[in-house]
Amino acid sequence: MKNNTYSTFIFWAKITLPLLALALLSTVFLLARPIDPGNAIPFAKVNVEELAREKGISAPNYSGITRDGTTISISANSAKPQPNGDRSTITTEGFNAEFELPEGAIVTLESETGVINTDTQSARLEGNVRVVSSVGYVVRSEQVDASISDARFSSTVPISAVGPGGKITAGSMELVRRNENYLLVFKDGVKLIYDPKG
């Protein structure tokens, strides 16, 4: 008797459970509200046409070895070609370059923007330019011109620096190679405020 009751239950369960599942599934479609395109997420708006026009890449990076044996690494937040169609010139935002000199010293350059010319293998950094040397100098300027093919950079606008010995102001500065050594040379009205603690 028990086996007969159990078999009957299984028989009806095989019929009613799939029908119940089908009924529940149908209510999902019957009771679903239509989608209103006007209720899109407000911060999901994207100007597709502008994205199509703006050619560029995010977080680009480049590394290599210059002619004088310096290891160079360049990165940026973003980069895009010039709007006038000049393919040899690239504009970057959040420019960063690191020079590891053959003698072991490391110099980093940071700026708000940078313009790289691939024909001349040069870069112009502008906007809160910061030059940091592993020997202890931190130089600030509004514009620095750097070479990508060898370890050279210079600023022809006034600079301020903090380093071993104190604070320095000058009309210009330049990284030069003398014999086998690289020197950061300050020129044009150099003033040094000596700090014995420096």
Beta strands, then each sheet from edge to edge (+ up, - down):
strand 1: 57-58
strand 2: 61-65
strand 3: 71-75
strand 4: 78-81
strand 5: 89-100
strand 6: 106-117
strand 7: 122-133
strand 8: 138-147
strand 9: 152-155
strand 10: 159-163
strand 11: 166-170
strand 12: 172-178
strand 13: 181-187
strand 14: 191-194
sheet 1: 1+ 4- 5+ 3- 2+
sheet 2: 1+ 4- 5+ 6- 7+ 8- 9+ 12- 13+
sheet 3: 1+ 4- 5+ 6- 7+ 8- 10+ 11- 14+
end
